[in-house]
Amino acid sequence: MADLGKPQNTIAVLQKYQFHFQKKFGQNFLIDERVIGRIIDAAEIGNDDCVIEIGPGIGTMTQYLAERAREVIAVEIDRMLIPILADTLSAYNNVTVLNEDILKVDIAALVQEKNGGKPVKIVANLPYYITTPIITGLLESKVLVDSITVMVQKEVAERMQAGPGTKDYGALSLAVQYYARPEIVAHVPPNCFMPRPTVGSAVVKLTRYPEPPVEVTDVHKMFALIRAVFNQRRKTMVNSIANASGLGIPKEQILNALEQMGEDPAVRGETFTLSQFAQFSNLVCFSDSFLDS
């Protein structure tokens, strides 16, 4: 089968199958073999690896992955692409294509079946509209993942590795950095895709920590606090948390926790590090209704 990393071969496949891009799936196919190489090199794919690829499209990166990995599981939501993938991947006996929504796949069961429960590597060119749910879902799950190497919108990649006090810092930054070490490994211009997106992209690698870098009594609590803070990031921590529905934390308890930490009562949450959020969460007493939820 022709190398789909070359634009003319991608065009030939699309014409052969009279494929029409589906806006609802956010389809932008990668057509630059150098970028594909950067992704696979960053993911450090070896011949003993089991790789899950999210959104293979017509199989462009899948071909390259199949050359390097022991096994590739490609999860594609668009049923119109399944016969195309059967064609473009026909030369590889180490690829399994699943016509599924990745958000509904039991990835833990898949990893157990295909890789004996050992950690897998995840690679993807993610649709921009659904990047955050996919990334957070993978990180929060109990799936054994060694690393996640993904193409995302440039601004999203920057948010993943942003630090306290910057405009890009937010709940996504903290969620990613609690579970993994983020690293932007390449910036990718719109002309590397078909059709061309209106924004720039970046390849980001998330290397999963064996253990989270901070100790927190209840992760669910901590991220509820973080969401409350960044939902009203212009307010002080006291006000943003006290006003958050569902938390039920009186101002006195918030002030008491900040005092124990030696923090100014007028502090804003956007200045807090992950370590500070963990400490704060461990000190704050939640309402019984939240604890029962």
NUSEMI-505444 format. One record per residue (C-alpha): residue number from 0; residue in three letters; x, y negated, z. Coordinates in steps of 0.2 Angstrom, whole numbers, m for minus. Layout:
nr = NUM | rest = ALA | u = X | v = Y | w = Z
...
! end
This chain:
nr = 0 | rest = MET | u = 0 | v = 0 | w = 0
nr = 1 | rest = ALA | u = 6 | v = m18 | w = m4
nr = 2 | rest = ASP | u = 14 | v = m28 | w = 10
nr = 3 | rest = LEU | u = 0 | v = m39 | w = 16
nr = 4 | rest = GLY | u = 13 | v = m51 | w = 23
nr = 5 | rest = LYS | u = 14 | v = m59 | w = 6
nr = 6 | rest = PRO | u = 0 | v = m71 | w = 2
nr = 7 | rest = GLN | u = m3 | v = m64 | w = m16
nr = 8 | rest = ASN | u = m6 | v = m47 | w = m9
nr = 9 | rest = THR | u = m19 | v = m53 | w = 4
nr = 10 | rest = ILE | u = m28 | v = m63 | w = m10
nr = 11 | rest = ALA | u = m28 | v = m47 | w = m21
nr = 12 | rest = VAL | u = m36 | v = m37 | w = m6
nr = 13 | rest = LEU | u = m49 | v = m50 | w = m3
nr = 14 | rest = GLN | u = m54 | v = m51 | w = m21
nr = 15 | rest = LYS | u = m55 | v = m32 | w = m23
nr = 16 | rest = TYR | u = m67 | v = m31 | w = m9
nr = 17 | rest = GLN | u = m76 | v = m48 | w = m12
nr = 18 | rest = PHE | u = m73 | v = m52 | w = 6
nr = 19 | rest = HIS | u = m81 | v = m68 | w = 13
nr = 20 | rest = PHE | u = m74 | v = m75 | w = 29
nr = 21 | rest = GLN | u = m85 | v = m75 | w = 44
nr = 22 | rest = LYS | u = m85 | v = m92 | w = 53
nr = 23 | rest = LYS | u = m94 | v = m84 | w = 68
nr = 24 | rest = PHE | u = m79 | v = m72 | w = 70
nr = 25 | rest = GLY | u = m66 | v = m87 | w = 69
nr = 26 | rest = GLN | u = m57 | v = m77 | w = 55
nr = 27 | rest = ASN | u = m40 | v = m85 | w = 50
nr = 28 | rest = PHE | u = m29 | v = m71 | w = 42
nr = 29 | rest = LEU | u = m10 | v = m73 | w = 45
nr = 30 | rest = ILE | u = 0 | v = m73 | w = 28
nr = 31 | rest = ASP | u = 18 | v = m77 | w = 33
nr = 32 | rest = GLU | u = 29 | v = m62 | w = 36
nr = 33 | rest = ARG | u = 42 | v = m72 | w = 45
nr = 34 | rest = VAL | u = 29 | v = m76 | w = 59
nr = 35 | rest = ILE | u = 23 | v = m58 | w = 60
nr = 36 | rest = GLY | u = 41 | v = m53 | w = 62
nr = 37 | rest = ARG | u = 43 | v = m66 | w = 76
nr = 38 | rest = ILE | u = 27 | v = m59 | w = 85
nr = 39 | rest = ILE | u = 33 | v = m41 | w = 84
nr = 40 | rest = ASP | u = 51 | v = m46 | w = 90
nr = 41 | rest = ALA | u = 44 | v = m56 | w = 104
nr = 42 | rest = ALA | u = 33 | v = m41 | w = 109
nr = 43 | rest = GLU | u = 48 | v = m30 | w = 109
nr = 44 | rest = ILE | u = 39 | v = m16 | w = 100
nr = 45 | rest = GLY | u = 49 | v = 0 | w = 101
nr = 46 | rest = ASN | u = 46 | v = 18 | w = 94
nr = 47 | rest = ASP | u = 39 | v = 24 | w = 110
nr = 48 | rest = ASP | u = 26 | v = 10 | w = 112
nr = 49 | rest = CYS | u = 7 | v = 11 | w = 112
nr = 50 | rest = VAL | u = 0 | v = m5 | w = 105
nr = 51 | rest = ILE | u = m17 | v = m12 | w = 106
nr = 52 | rest = GLU | u = m20 | v = m25 | w = 92
nr = 53 | rest = ILE | u = m35 | v = m36 | w = 94
nr = 54 | rest = GLY | u = m43 | v = m42 | w = 78
nr = 55 | rest = PRO | u = m32 | v = m34 | w = 64
nr = 56 | rest = GLY | u = m42 | v = m43 | w = 50
nr = 57 | rest = ILE | u = m37 | v = m34 | w = 34
nr = 58 | rest = GLY | u = m22 | v = m25 | w = 43
nr = 59 | rest = THR | u = m8 | v = m37 | w = 39
nr = 60 | rest = MET | u = 1 | v = m36 | w = 56
nr = 61 | rest = THR | u = m6 | v = m19 | w = 59
nr = 62 | rest = GLN | u = 6 | v = m12 | w = 45
nr = 63 | rest = TYR | u = 21 | v = m20 | w = 53
nr = 64 | rest = LEU | u = 16 | v = m13 | w = 70
nr = 65 | rest = ALA | u = 13 | v = 4 | w = 63
nr = 66 | rest = GLU | u = 31 | v = 4 | w = 56
nr = 67 | rest = ARG | u = 38 | v = 0 | w = 73
nr = 68 | rest = ALA | u = 27 | v = 8 | w = 87
nr = 69 | rest = ARG | u = 22 | v = 26 | w = 91
nr = 70 | rest = GLU | u = 4 | v = 22 | w = 90
nr = 71 | rest = VAL | u = m7 | v = 7 | w = 86
nr = 72 | rest = ILE | u = m25 | v = 5 | w = 91
nr = 73 | rest = ALA | u = m33 | v = m9 | w = 81
nr = 74 | rest = VAL | u = m50 | v = m16 | w = 88
nr = 75 | rest = GLU | u = m60 | v = m25 | w = 75
nr = 76 | rest = ILE | u = m77 | v = m33 | w = 78
nr = 77 | rest = ASP | u = m82 | v = m36 | w = 60
nr = 78 | rest = ARG | u = m89 | v = m20 | w = 52
nr = 79 | rest = MET | u = m86 | v = m28 | w = 34
nr = 80 | rest = LEU | u = m67 | v = m26 | w = 37
nr = 81 | rest = ILE | u = m68 | v = m7 | w = 42
nr = 82 | rest = PRO | u = m67 | v = 0 | w = 24
nr = 83 | rest = ILE | u = m54 | v = m13 | w = 20
nr = 84 | rest = LEU | u = m43 | v = m7 | w = 34
nr = 85 | rest = ALA | u = m46 | v = 11 | w = 29
nr = 86 | rest = ASP | u = m38 | v = 6 | w = 13
nr = 87 | rest = THR | u = m24 | v = m5 | w = 18
nr = 88 | rest = LEU | u = m19 | v = 7 | w = 32
nr = 89 | rest = SER | u = m21 | v = 23 | w = 23
nr = 90 | rest = ALA | u = m2 | v = 26 | w = 23
nr = 91 | rest = TYR | u = m1 | v = 27 | w = 42
nr = 92 | rest = ASN | u = m6 | v = 42 | w = 52
nr = 93 | rest = ASN | u = m2 | v = 33 | w = 69
nr = 94 | rest = VAL | u = m16 | v = 20 | w = 68
nr = 95 | rest = THR | u = m33 | v = 21 | w = 75
nr = 96 | rest = VAL | u = m46 | v = 8 | w = 70
nr = 97 | rest = LEU | u = m61 | v = 4 | w = 82
nr = 98 | rest = ASN | u = m76 | v = m6 | w = 76
nr = 99 | rest = GLU | u = m79 | v = m14 | w = 93
nr = 100 | rest = ASP | u = m80 | v = m30 | w = 102
nr = 101 | rest = ILE | u = m64 | v = m31 | w = 113
nr = 102 | rest = LEU | u = m74 | v = m39 | w = 127
nr = 103 | rest = LYS | u = m85 | v = m23 | w = 128
nr = 104 | rest = VAL | u = m72 | v = m10 | w = 126
nr = 105 | rest = ASP | u = m67 | v = 1 | w = 141
nr = 106 | rest = ILE | u = m48 | v = m3 | w = 139
nr = 107 | rest = ALA | u = m43 | v = 7 | w = 154
nr = 108 | rest = ALA | u = m51 | v = 23 | w = 147
nr = 109 | rest = LEU | u = m43 | v = 19 | w = 130
nr = 110 | rest = VAL | u = m26 | v = 18 | w = 138
nr = 111 | rest = GLN | u = m28 | v = 34 | w = 148
nr = 112 | rest = GLU | u = m34 | v = 43 | w = 132
nr = 113 | rest = LYS | u = m21 | v = 36 | w = 120
nr = 114 | rest = ASN | u = m6 | v = 33 | w = 132
nr = 115 | rest = GLY | u = m8 | v = 44 | w = 147
nr = 116 | rest = GLY | u = m12 | v = 29 | w = 158
nr = 117 | rest = LYS | u = 6 | v = 22 | w = 155
nr = 118 | rest = PRO | u = 7 | v = 3 | w = 151
nr = 119 | rest = VAL | u = 3 | v = m3 | w = 134
nr = 120 | rest = LYS | u = 7 | v = m19 | w = 124
nr = 121 | rest = ILE | u = m6 | v = m30 | w = 117
nr = 122 | rest = VAL | u = m4 | v = m40 | w = 102
nr = 123 | rest = ALA | u = m16 | v = m51 | w = 93
nr = 124 | rest = ASN | u = m20 | v = m66 | w = 82
nr = 125 | rest = LEU | u = m35 | v = m72 | w = 93
nr = 126 | rest = PRO | u = m50 | v = m82 | w = 87
nr = 127 | rest = TYR | u = m49 | v = m99 | w = 95
nr = 128 | rest = TYR | u = m67 | v = m99 | w = 101
nr = 129 | rest = ILE | u = m64 | v = m83 | w = 112
nr = 130 | rest = THR | u = m46 | v = m84 | w = 117
nr = 131 | rest = THR | u = m49 | v = m88 | w = 136
nr = 132 | rest = PRO | u = m62 | v = m74 | w = 139
nr = 133 | rest = ILE | u = m51 | v = m61 | w = 131
nr = 134 | rest = ILE | u = m35 | v = m67 | w = 140
nr = 135 | rest = THR | u = m42 | v = m69 | w = 157
nr = 136 | rest = GLY | u = m52 | v = m52 | w = 155
nr = 137 | rest = LEU | u = m36 | v = m43 | w = 151
nr = 138 | rest = LEU | u = m26 | v = m51 | w = 165
nr = 139 | rest = GLU | u = m40 | v = m48 | w = 178
nr = 140 | rest = SER | u = m44 | v = m30 | w = 173
nr = 141 | rest = LYS | u = m35 | v = m15 | w = 181
nr = 142 | rest = VAL | u = m28 | v = m10 | w = 164
nr = 143 | rest = LEU | u = m9 | v = m6 | w = 164
nr = 144 | rest = VAL | u = m2 | v = m19 | w = 152
nr = 145 | rest = ASP | u = 16 | v = m22 | w = 150
nr = 146 | rest = SER | u = 14 | v = m38 | w = 140
nr = 147 | rest = ILE | u = 2 | v = m48 | w = 129
nr = 148 | rest = THR | u = 9 | v = m57 | w = 114
nr = 149 | rest = VAL | u = m4 | v = m67 | w = 105
nr = 150 | rest = MET | u = m7 | v = m81 | w = 93
nr = 151 | rest = VAL | u = m18 | v = m95 | w = 100
nr = 152 | rest = GLN | u = m22 | v = m113 | w = 97
nr = 153 | rest = LYS | u = m7 | v = m124 | w = 101
nr = 154 | rest = GLU | u = m16 | v = m133 | w = 115
nr = 155 | rest = VAL | u = m21 | v = m117 | w = 123
nr = 156 | rest = ALA | u = m3 | v = m110 | w = 123
nr = 157 | rest = GLU | u = 2 | v = m127 | w = 131
nr = 158 | rest = ARG | u = m11 | v = m125 | w = 145
nr = 159 | rest = MET | u = m5 | v = m108 | w = 149
nr = 160 | rest = GLN | u = 12 | v = m113 | w = 154
nr = 161 | rest = ALA | u = 8 | v = m131 | w = 161
nr = 162 | rest = GLY | u = 13 | v = m136 | w = 178
nr = 163 | rest = PRO | u = 5 | v = m146 | w = 192
nr = 164 | rest = GLY | u = 2 | v = m165 | w = 189
nr = 165 | rest = THR | u = 1 | v = m163 | w = 170
nr = 166 | rest = LYS | u = m14 | v = m166 | w = 159
nr = 167 | rest = ASP | u = m14 | v = m148 | w = 152
nr = 168 | rest = TYR | u = m13 | v = m140 | w = 170
nr = 169 | rest = GLY | u = m29 | v = m132 | w = 175
nr = 170 | rest = ALA | u = m38 | v = m116 | w = 180
nr = 171 | rest = LEU | u = m32 | v = m107 | w = 164
nr = 172 | rest = SER | u = m14 | v = m111 | w = 169
nr = 173 | rest = LEU | u = m16 | v = m104 | w = 186
nr = 174 | rest = ALA | u = m25 | v = m89 | w = 181
nr = 175 | rest = VAL | u = m11 | v = m84 | w = 168
nr = 176 | rest = GLN | u = 3 | v = m89 | w = 180
nr = 177 | rest = TYR | u = m4 | v = m78 | w = 194
nr = 178 | rest = TYR | u = m3 | v = m62 | w = 184
nr = 179 | rest = ALA | u = 10 | v = m66 | w = 171
nr = 180 | rest = ARG | u = 25 | v = m76 | w = 165
nr = 181 | rest = PRO | u = 20 | v = m86 | w = 150
nr = 182 | rest = GLU | u = 32 | v = m91 | w = 136
nr = 183 | rest = ILE | u = 29 | v = m100 | w = 120
nr = 184 | rest = VAL | u = 40 | v = m91 | w = 107
nr = 185 | rest = ALA | u = 35 | v = m99 | w = 91
nr = 186 | rest = HIS | u = 25 | v = m114 | w = 84
nr = 187 | rest = VAL | u = 15 | v = m110 | w = 68
nr = 188 | rest = PRO | u = 8 | v = m123 | w = 56
nr = 189 | rest = PRO | u = m9 | v = m121 | w = 48
nr = 190 | rest = ASN | u = m2 | v = m116 | w = 31
nr = 191 | rest = CYS | u = 3 | v = m99 | w = 38
nr = 192 | rest = PHE | u = m15 | v = m94 | w = 38
nr = 193 | rest = MET | u = m29 | v = m91 | w = 26
nr = 194 | rest = PRO | u = m41 | v = m100 | w = 27
nr = 195 | rest = ARG | u = m30 | v = m114 | w = 34
nr = 196 | rest = PRO | u = m36 | v = m119 | w = 52
nr = 197 | rest = THR | u = m38 | v = m138 | w = 56
nr = 198 | rest = VAL | u = m26 | v = m136 | w = 71
nr = 199 | rest = GLY | u = m9 | v = m130 | w = 74
nr = 200 | rest = SER | u = m6 | v = m113 | w = 83
nr = 201 | rest = ALA | u = 7 | v = m105 | w = 94
nr = 202 | rest = VAL | u = 13 | v = m88 | w = 99
nr = 203 | rest = VAL | u = 13 | v = m85 | w = 117
nr = 204 | rest = LYS | u = 20 | v = m70 | w = 127
nr = 205 | rest = LEU | u = 13 | v = m66 | w = 144
nr = 206 | rest = THR | u = 24 | v = m54 | w = 153
nr = 207 | rest = ARG | u = 14 | v = m46 | w = 167
nr = 208 | rest = TYR | u = 21 | v = m47 | w = 185
nr = 209 | rest = PRO | u = 23 | v = m30 | w = 194
nr = 210 | rest = GLU | u = 16 | v = m40 | w = 209
nr = 211 | rest = PRO | u = 8 | v = m57 | w = 209
nr = 212 | rest = PRO | u = 21 | v = m71 | w = 214
nr = 213 | rest = VAL | u = 10 | v = m77 | w = 229
nr = 214 | rest = GLU | u = 1 | v = m68 | w = 243
nr = 215 | rest = VAL | u = m17 | v = m72 | w = 244
nr = 216 | rest = THR | u = m30 | v = m64 | w = 256
nr = 217 | rest = ASP | u = m44 | v = m64 | w = 243
nr = 218 | rest = VAL | u = m40 | v = m68 | w = 224
nr = 219 | rest = HIS | u = m59 | v = m70 | w = 221
nr = 220 | rest = LYS | u = m60 | v = m84 | w = 234
nr = 221 | rest = MET | u = m44 | v = m93 | w = 228
nr = 222 | rest = PHE | u = m50 | v = m94 | w = 210
nr = 223 | rest = ALA | u = m67 | v = m100 | w = 215
nr = 224 | rest = LEU | u = m58 | v = m114 | w = 224
nr = 225 | rest = ILE | u = m47 | v = m117 | w = 209
nr = 226 | rest = ARG | u = m63 | v = m118 | w = 197
nr = 227 | rest = ALA | u = m71 | v = m130 | w = 209
nr = 228 | rest = VAL | u = m56 | v = m142 | w = 210
nr = 229 | rest = PHE | u = m54 | v = m142 | w = 191
nr = 230 | rest = ASN | u = m72 | v = m144 | w = 187
nr = 231 | rest = GLN | u = m71 | v = m161 | w = 195
nr = 232 | rest = ARG | u = m52 | v = m164 | w = 193
nr = 233 | rest = ARG | u = m54 | v = m183 | w = 195
nr = 234 | rest = LYS | u = m61 | v = m181 | w = 213
nr = 235 | rest = THR | u = m51 | v = m177 | w = 229
nr = 236 | rest = MET | u = m50 | v = m159 | w = 234
nr = 237 | rest = VAL | u = m61 | v = m162 | w = 249
nr = 238 | rest = ASN | u = m75 | v = m169 | w = 238
nr = 239 | rest = SER | u = m73 | v = m157 | w = 223
nr = 240 | rest = ILE | u = m74 | v = m142 | w = 235
nr = 241 | rest = ALA | u = m87 | v = m149 | w = 247
nr = 242 | rest = ASN | u = m99 | v = m153 | w = 232
nr = 243 | rest = ALA | u = m96 | v = m136 | w = 223
nr = 244 | rest = SER | u = m112 | v = m126 | w = 223
nr = 245 | rest = GLY | u = m111 | v = m109 | w = 230
nr = 246 | rest = LEU | u = m95 | v = m111 | w = 240
nr = 247 | rest = GLY | u = m104 | v = m118 | w = 256
nr = 248 | rest = ILE | u = m88 | v = m125 | w = 263
nr = 249 | rest = PRO | u = m90 | v = m141 | w = 275
nr = 250 | rest = LYS | u = m79 | v = m155 | w = 273
nr = 251 | rest = GLU | u = m72 | v = m153 | w = 291
nr = 252 | rest = GLN | u = m65 | v = m135 | w = 286
nr = 253 | rest = ILE | u = m57 | v = m142 | w = 270
nr = 254 | rest = LEU | u = m49 | v = m156 | w = 280
nr = 255 | rest = ASN | u = m43 | v = m144 | w = 294
nr = 256 | rest = ALA | u = m35 | v = m133 | w = 281
nr = 257 | rest = LEU | u = m26 | v = m148 | w = 272
nr = 258 | rest = GLU | u = m20 | v = m154 | w = 289
nr = 259 | rest = GLN | u = m13 | v = m137 | w = 294
nr = 260 | rest = MET | u = m3 | v = m138 | w = 277
nr = 261 | rest = GLY | u = 3 | v = m156 | w = 281
nr = 262 | rest = GLU | u = m6 | v = m162 | w = 266
nr = 263 | rest = ASP | u = m14 | v = m180 | w = 263
nr = 264 | rest = PRO | u = m34 | v = m178 | w = 265
nr = 265 | rest = ALA | u = m35 | v = m188 | w = 249
nr = 266 | rest = VAL | u = m24 | v = m176 | w = 239
nr = 267 | rest = ARG | u = m31 | v = m170 | w = 222
nr = 268 | rest = GLY | u = m30 | v = m152 | w = 217
nr = 269 | rest = GLU | u = m22 | v = m155 | w = 200
nr = 270 | rest = THR | u = m6 | v = m158 | w = 210
nr = 271 | rest = PHE | u = m6 | v = m141 | w = 220
nr = 272 | rest = THR | u = 5 | v = m127 | w = 214
nr = 273 | rest = LEU | u = m1 | v = m109 | w = 214
nr = 274 | rest = SER | u = 8 | v = m106 | w = 230
nr = 275 | rest = GLN | u = m2 | v = m121 | w = 238
nr = 276 | rest = PHE | u = m18 | v = m115 | w = 232
nr = 277 | rest = ALA | u = m15 | v = m97 | w = 239
nr = 278 | rest = GLN | u = m10 | v = m105 | w = 256
nr = 279 | rest = PHE | u = m25 | v = m116 | w = 256
nr = 280 | rest = SER | u = m37 | v = m102 | w = 251
nr = 281 | rest = ASN | u = m30 | v = m91 | w = 265
nr = 282 | rest = LEU | u = m34 | v = m106 | w = 278
nr = 283 | rest = VAL | u = m51 | v = m110 | w = 272
nr = 284 | rest = CYS | u = m67 | v = m102 | w = 279
nr = 285 | rest = PHE | u = m80 | v = m98 | w = 267
nr = 286 | rest = SER | u = m99 | v = m97 | w = 270
nr = 287 | rest = ASP | u = m107 | v = m80 | w = 274
nr = 288 | rest = SER | u = m117 | v = m82 | w = 258
nr = 289 | rest = PHE | u = m102 | v = m84 | w = 247
nr = 290 | rest = LEU | u = m94 | v = m69 | w = 256
nr = 291 | rest = ASP | u = m109 | v = m58 | w = 252
nr = 292 | rest = SER | u = m110 | v = m63 | w = 234
! end
